[in-house]
Each structure stands twice: as C-alpha cells, then as structure tokens.
Amino acid sequence: MHLIAIGGSDAGISAALRARELDPGCEVTVVVADAYPNFSICGIPYYVSGEVTDWRNLAHRSIADLEAAGLGLRLDTVARRIDVQGRKLLVTGADGREELLAYDKLVVGTGAMPVRPPIGGLAGPGSLGPGDGVHLLHSMGDTFAVMQTLESAAPASAVIVGAGYIGLEMADALTLRGLNVIQMEQLPEVLPTVDSQLGALVRGELASRGVEVLTGTTVQAVSRAQAAGDGRLRVDAVTASGDPLMRHAETVLVVVGVRPETGLAAGAGATLGVRGAIAVDRGMRTGLPDVLAAGDCVVTHHRLAGDTYLPLGTTAHKQGRVAGENALGGNREFGGSLGTQVVKIFDQAAARTGLRDHEAVAAGFDPVTVASEADDHKAYYPGSHRIAMRFTGDRATGRLLGVQLFGHRSAEVAKRVDIAATAIFHGMTVDAVSDLDLSYTPPLGSPWDAIQIGAQAWAGRARLS
Ligand SMILES: Cc1cc2nc3c(=O)[nH]c(=O)nc-3n(C[C@H](O)[C@H](O)[C@H](O)COP(=O)(O)OP(=O)(O)OC[C@H]3O[C@@H](n4cnc5c(N)ncnc54)[C@H](O)[C@@H]3O)c2cc1C
C-alpha cells in the first residue's frame, strides 16, 4: 500500500501521520512544493513581531521527527498532474526533473492561495512585489520575504490592506516591531467575521495602540512614491462616500483572504463546489477513484449551515486525519465545522463559533441575537475584565446557534467560546448551557460562568420577543 499526500501543511501531514499510525507497514510519501513541511503558518505573525525568535520554532515537527514517523518527504517537489486511471502522479523534483510516482491512494492537501485583489500595481507589467516592499502573506517563503523587507529596509511605516484576522494579527505584529501602521478595510467595520458591535471594540483596541484604522476604504492602487520622505510607496484608495484618500508607507501588506488551490484536482476531473473548492463527502472522498482531499482546498461541511468554505487550521487537521484513515479503508466522517475561531489583537481577544444572526436566517433558522456582558471572574479579585457577548439562538426551539465574545486576552475568551462550541456541536439549547457544571474559584470565574450569564440573558430576552 503506497499513500501519497500532496501538500506538507496541516491537511497533508495529518493524513500521512494518521495512515502511518494505523498501519506502520504502509508506505507514505508526502510531496511538498517548498522545503517547509509541517510548519505552523498560523504562527507567522508572532515570528514577524519578534515574539518567536527563530523561524524554525514554528515547525510543529522537524523533518527528522516526520521521517522518524515513517514519512517519506519529497521536498521542493511540485505535483503537476494526476493520472487517475493509472494511479500515477507526475511531479517535478527540486532538480527540475519530471518523475511519475505510482500510488494506491492519494490525498490532495494543496491548501489555499492568498487572494490578489484587483488593485493597480499588484499585477501585470511593472507590478510591485517583495523587492519593492509589497507583500502577500501565506507561506514560509512569503514570510522570509517580509522579514527581508523589515530587516534590510527597516521601514518605519506600513499599510495593511485588509482587516480580517490575519490583517489584525499583522497590525499587532508590525506595531510591536515599532512601525506606524495604517490599516485599510473596504467593509464598514474591522474583523467582519463578527458583528459590527464587537468589530467596533476591536477597532478601539487598534486605535488605542496607534494604528490608523480606515474602514469603508477601498484600495485602488499601490505605486512608487514620486518624492522621497514620506515613504517609498503610495497607496491610493477611495472612501465609502467616494472621496479619494492617499497614504504613503514604506511597506504594504495585502491580506484580503484566500482561495482554494484546486488546479491539480480539477485537472484530474474532481468536482468543484462552494467558492470553487473541491467537493468531498464527509469521508473526504472526492468521487475520483482512490483520490481523497482535505484542508483549505475542499468544501467545508458546517454542522448548522451545510456546505460552505471555511479555511481553518483546526479543520484541516481533522479532515486530514479522516482522509488518512479512510485512505486505508476506514470509514471515518469529518464531524463538521462550526467556524470556531479566536484572534488576539494586542491585549484583547475576539472569538466566535456557530452562526451570526444573518447566517442563521440563511440556514433556515428563526434567530434572536442578544448582547450581554459579564466579568471573567469575581470583580473583587484583582484583574477582572468585562467580556462583551452576543448570543444567537433559535426562537422556536431555543437551540443555541452562535456565540461571539470580546474581552481581555487574560479573560479566557478562547476557553469560553469553546464551551459554546461544544454546546452547539451537540445541539444544546441556550437554557441547557445554564445547567452545565462549570468550574469556579473567584480568581478565575464566577458561580455562574460568563457564558452562563450570556445564556441567561438570551433566554430572558428571547422569552419577551
Ligand atoms: C498568517 C496565518 C495565520 C493563520 N492563523 C490561523 C489560526 O490562528 N487558526 C486557524 O485555525 N487557522 C489559521 N490560519 C489558517 C491555517 O493556517 C490554514 O487553514 C491551514 O494551514 C490549512 O492547511 P492546508 O494543509 O489545508 O493548506 P496550506 O497550509 O495552504 O498548505 C498547502 C500545502 O500544499 C503544498 N502544495 C500546494 N500545491 C502543491 C503542489 N502542486 N505540489 C506539491 N505541494 C503543493 C504547499 O506547499 C503546502 O505545503 C492561518 C493562516 C495564515 C496564513
């Protein structure tokens, strides 16, 4: 049995490790386009900030660890074509030579590519790139290019295009490095994956740290500045009211989301689904014989909303594990995502799980969303913080559908969103969250945990509506 995993990140490596775990006699090859298998790209902002001092520390496992687990690594090797009928994979190796690799089962984990938005100066003849201080950010290669700019050009200012979670983490990181950061976001509020009421709190944190936040601002062009002094790059944008807006900076980072990397699978005849991602069943099978797929390149099964596209590292790990098991003849199913996520912005954290109000409507629910606040632990014990909460539940059934939180990074926002995620995963009602037996000691919590206070606020309000 020879399993080939294409892609050396969360999905591909998880599939490969699971296969070896289940059958140590199975031959497993991982084909990786670059030389950085099993790196935690989620940690890139903390290497850029300087908090993680050596890029090698971002490796979940070293190459030696992976080889010790029995993985055959083909680094700097690009998968070019899948011959589904012949069960062969055409690759180009580091030396540029083509080779056909025979497989019994194939797991496609080609991940995602950063979106390059239609901004003048980013594509076409004479376009700007890393050498000019203009960057996209996804891979370790991108990271080294950003670090090269930061270390050789020592920029004093940066424009970040995009205020999703990666854009925010990078605003935090570059500010920590001492750069003046200007963040431009075309939507009306930052962190558009949470309700604007919480996004506004995130924006407040950015502003209090000196980040110039320009929402409702669509970047139209990046060009070389004519006069030296303010910064070597000029960023032209237009505001929501149609007024032109211009800023200078010495480096520009474009982080506006990702798209699934599906060329290889599509070329082999795989069906594509939501947002052009590879369609898979819950067992991560593509429908092509002996070809499975997992991670950011596939459609995500959402437990409440059905098929969607939700590229997250947590999901890629789980799907990869399922794919690795099923490649060996198993019958595992991916349990489904709730889009549970958390982001640290300076000293605050924002988190969400499940559905927001408009998403719940789209999924066929009759949602009510209620805002509330609670202390993270008893206020008489030093260091307590308020947590802002938004609970969404179904009016008819009382089922918990979604929770969004914002609070200090020490307020255990991540733990609390995970309680909500567990409750939603198992179909609990909002009322039942109030019954959960959660831990309590005054320095760390309250007899009613913040999450239960939010649940009670929802139940009280929902009864009246
Ligand atoms: C800066 C940043 C921060 C993030 N933070 C978080 C976070 O905090 N929490 C979270 O859950 N998620 C986070 N994510 C998202 C998370 O990293 C991704 O969801 C996850 O890496 C997806 O894993 P993947 O294996 O599906 O794909 P990818 O990580 O995209 O990897 C794809 C792999 O396939 C290889 N490849 C592609 N095409 C070929 C080919 N033709 N031949 C050979 N190899 C190929 C690539 O080289 C790479 O090894 C973050 C992402 C970034 C960029």
The ligand as a Gaussian input file, in Angstrom:
#p B3LYP/6-31G(d) Opt

LIG

0 1
 C       -0.803000      34.090000       8.848000
 C       -1.819000      32.998000       9.045000
 C       -2.385000      32.824000      10.294000
 C       -3.342000      31.821000      10.484000
 N       -3.873000      31.665000      11.743000
 C       -4.765000      30.669000      11.969000
 C       -5.257000      30.449000      13.287000
 O       -4.891000      31.153000      14.234000
 N       -6.153000      29.444000      13.464000
 C       -6.566000      28.629000      12.434000
 O       -7.367000      27.706000      12.659000
 N       -6.090000      28.824000      11.166000
 C       -5.209000      29.813000      10.917000
 N       -4.701000      30.003000       9.648000
 C       -5.187000      29.146000       8.555000
 C       -4.448000      27.836000       8.531000
 O       -3.070000      28.081000       8.522000
 C       -4.880000      27.047000       7.299000
 O       -6.253000      26.788000       7.399000
 C       -4.112000      25.737000       7.195000
 O       -2.722000      25.967000       7.043000
 C       -4.608000      24.915000       6.004000
 O       -3.804000      23.794000       5.861000
 P       -3.756000      23.005000       4.489000
 O       -2.840000      21.849000       4.714000
 O       -5.120000      22.701000       4.021000
 O       -3.167000      24.019000       3.406000
 P       -1.928000      25.010000       3.327000
 O       -1.446000      25.404000       4.684000
 O       -2.320000      26.067000       2.378000
 O       -0.779000      24.116000       2.689000
 C       -0.827000      23.620000       1.393000
 C        0.386000      22.753000       1.167000
 O        0.325000      22.211000      -0.135000
 C        1.540000      22.448000      -0.826000
 N        1.212000      22.441000      -2.254000
 C        0.268000      23.176000      -2.895000
 N        0.223000      22.827000      -4.191000
 C        1.141000      21.841000      -4.367000
 C        1.576000      21.069000      -5.476000
 N        1.022000      21.212000      -6.672000
 N        2.547000      20.167000      -5.278000
 C        3.104000      19.983000      -4.057000
 N        2.722000      20.674000      -2.974000
 C        1.764000      21.591000      -3.131000
 C        2.053000      23.746000      -0.220000
 O        3.433000      23.916000      -0.442000
 C        1.722000      23.493000       1.242000
 O        2.677000      22.641000       1.831000
 C       -3.741000      30.990000       9.408000
 C       -3.168000      31.165000       8.145000
 C       -2.205000      32.152000       7.965000
 C       -1.582000      32.332000       6.606000

